[in-house]
Amino acid sequence: MFLREVDDAVRQDQLAEAAKRYARTVGVAVTAGLAALAGYLWYDSHKASVADAQAEQFTQALDQVEAGQVDGGKAKSASLMTEGGPGYKAATQLLNAGIAAQQGKADDAAKRFAAVAADTNAPQPYRDLATVRLVALRFDAMKPEEVIARLKPLAVPGNAFFPSAGELVGLAYMKQGHNDLAGPLFATIAKEKDAPDSLRSRVRQLAGLLGVDTVDDARKAAAAATPQGEAAPQPAAPQPQPAPAQ
């Protein structure tokens, strides 16, 4: 017990000496850690606040454009091109490109779409959208193989841009004379439930012209749209013709 008490006393003396020696260093480290934590929390809060403000600013710009106040919308979103993050910068560029296309400024619109498509810092969905819009704008001036090379990676089922990209790829196939590739592609697009009705109608007609039957899909869609308990309309039976007079 005596040796144990001596050992404990020695340890207490060692701890006290260590505390005196390293107290300042430990205090500085703790203070620095707390300051870093406070700085991170402030930065995170500031970043969220800036993101909310930019989101509201872009929404207001969109509202003005949709209301026909194009110049006001462009002015409202102008600062996002320099102060916004990669997402808002790309979205603003796409907005301005769409405005230029509607105003008949095809060259300006194409330049802006191309800039977003080539921007490696922009979110990939924005780059894909810019690529589709650029090809659609320049389709008549592009070679079919160029259209296919640009859009074929997007013209696959499951991709968000499959209907639009697939339609352009199918038209490029037709330009090349590959109707055997275009027809099935159009038929596949016609089955996409998330595609716009107008686009599905177009590709269904194109598939029919190329000899690919999509009538069954159209009948199923019509049957699904018919209220339960109500029979689908049937073609009228031919009426008997009177016998020719003798």
C-alpha angles and dihedrals in degrees: 000000000000091000091046092053091049090050092050091049091051091051092050090052090050092049091048091050091048091049091053092047100045103026094101094047093049091047092052091048093050092047091049091049092051091047091050091050091049090048092050092049091049092048092048091050092046092049092052091048092051091047091052091049092049092048091053091046093052092046091053090049091052091048091053093049092049089050090056095256094124098159091049091050093050091048091048093054097038095098091055089069090067106020102033127089123258091274097052092041091055093043091051091048090051090048092053091045091053091049091050091050092051090049091054095251094134097164093051092046092049091050092053094045090049091051092055093044090054096043106108090191093058119094111267096241089058091049091050092049091050090051093052093046092047094051092045089052094047099032097116092050096046128086114247093241090053091052091050093047092051099044107027092089088058096040095082128107112263095034114116091230096043097113096050096037092043093053091054092046090050091052089050089052089053090052088055091049093247097133088152088067098038098052098057090043091054090047091052092050090050088062093056105111093194094055118102113267092236091055093046090051092052096049091044090057092046091050090051091051089053093051099257111132116227096157093106090058090050091050091050090050091050091048091050090051093051112097115247113266092024117105118231113251113267126207113264116260115248113262118235114256120227115254114256115260115260 
